[in-house]
Amino acid sequence: MNISEPAESFSKRTAGQEVVFRLPVVSVIIVNYNYGRFLDQAVDSVFQQTYPNLECIIVDNASTDETPAVLTGIAGRYPQATIIRRAANDGQTPASLDGLKVASGAYVIFMDADDVLLAHAIETHVFVHLSLRVHVGFTSGDMLQVVGDQIVLGTGEELNRYVRSGRGRRRDMFRPYQHLLDAPWPSKELAQSLGDKIHFVAPLSAKWVWSPTSGICYRRDALDLFADNPELARLNSGTDMYFACAISALCGSIIIDEPVFLYRIHGANVFSRRAQLNHYIGFEAGGAGDNNHKTRLLAIDHLVANAARFCRTGWLRLHYAALLLRIDAHDEETSLPRWQRRSRTGARLAQSYHEAAAALGPGLTLLLMLWFRVPIGVIASAIRKPRK
């Protein structure tokens, strides 16, 4: 893997020995399928960032357009970029995970190949992460909506609505970061411009309020909590919905009321095929490419199957139980019994009772199953079933 060398490093002499402290590496993973006409501009925007420590990983999903020639040109201009050419197009999520496997950064941005990062995007995310007094799973900046070569909107609907609601404002949330004495990063202007643009999204909230894929900067360790779900191999799109909703519901997130990328609208987008209008959002829920409900079910399955991971202390057990209550969803599979269709979480708790009870405790697990209206006979059978 080729990793870009940091443009800046800062050192401090301690006890006669020079110790080098680096700013965190940010891995930008660009997933592409037949967007060769946009790919050059997307990659250029990564390497034109004002933030010094980054790596760029391009994952191509077996494109059949001009992408191979474009990638050859990119490899010549940016030999430090890592290029992964997949043999088949299995969708956005498997390609994103392929990029994640080789990423070395403490922070990760999944970028759509038809988007463009603004020059200050990465430094904005990193500065906010390092300045927060609450250690959230990711930050989300706003977007500019572009049609053709025109910027037609300066905000995104969901993020804009959350900011206008007044929610998320917290006192003593932000302590501007300064890197080691007189280091050149960050600039004073950066601290002054962002201090009043931070909005906290508290844990246990499962409603989408962020920008789409390219506007989100994840903590790598937060991604790792959810990236080993084996069912993600079947998720063609909705990668951002799966990770963002699950991670924020677990440990919270931050909205930055500042545009960090250009969202290009060209008629083939999954998220929004037209610029957003008030009360008329371009995204078509339930339409082609909408995997939102599926991502919620996958998150529920992963949370229940890995209960021990999320219940390491008594407080976390209560938080985990509350999370299951908030994230529950119905199952659309018509062949299932009615009680299973009513609650995916209840069905999974009954299926994995002993594993859940070992992490949560039998009493709390039983209370949750009763809350989700799992039939008494099913509960009794789950308790009697031998442990694996």
Buried (B, 14 or more C-beta within 10 A) or exposed (E): EBBBEBEEEBEEEEEEEEEEEEBBBBBBBBBBBBBBBBBBBBBBBBBEBBBBBBBBBBBBBBBEBEBEEBBEEBBEEBEEBBBBEBEEBBBBBBBBBBBBEBBEBBBBBBBBBBBBBBBBBBBBBBBBBBBBEBEBBBBBBBBBBBBEEEEEBEBBBBBBEBBEEEBBEEEEBBEBBBBEEEBEBBEEEBBEBBBEBBBBBBBBBBEBBBBBBBBBBBBBEBBEBBBEBEBBEEBBBBBBBBBBBBBBBBBBBBBBBBBBBBBBBEEEBBBBBBBBEEEEBBBBEEEEBBBBBBBBBBBBBBBBBBBEBBBEEEEBBEBBBEBBEBBBBEBEEEEEEEBBBBBBBBBBBBBBBBBBBBBBBEEBBBEBBEBBEBBEEBBEEBBEEEEE
